[in-house]
Amino acid sequence: MNVQEPLMEEYSIATQAWKLSSCDMCELARNSVLMSGFPHEMKRHWLGAHYTRPGPPGNDITRTNMPDVRASYRHETLLDELRNLFGEI
């Protein structure tokens, strides 16, 4: 059995159960790598050289297949939430 098969099955089930789009799945995969315990070098390989930058500058669409507009929306939403919690940042 290929090591990737169980992971692909999990992604397939998630896609069907929650009716996720391919864009949703790309974001989920990207976030999984970001939050993983993988070393920096491996994350850089899978996500791009600037993956630590917030928003679109940290998104290498050729590696993540996640549109910059989605990365921008997530970053702006995070900043709004932080402003709500802590005031101006």
C-alpha angles and dihedrals in degrees: 000000000000114000090230095057097080091047092049089050091052091050091048092051092047091050092053098038096050098026092239121180124229087256090054090051092050090053091047091051092047092050090047091057092044092052095041125103091243115135120259092255092057093047090049089051094051100035105028138262095287099043092129093064116097122245126355095342088065095047118088101193091193088064103031101033086216115132117243090233089065092048088050093050092050092049094047091048091051091051091050091051092049090050090051091051102039108015122240115002 
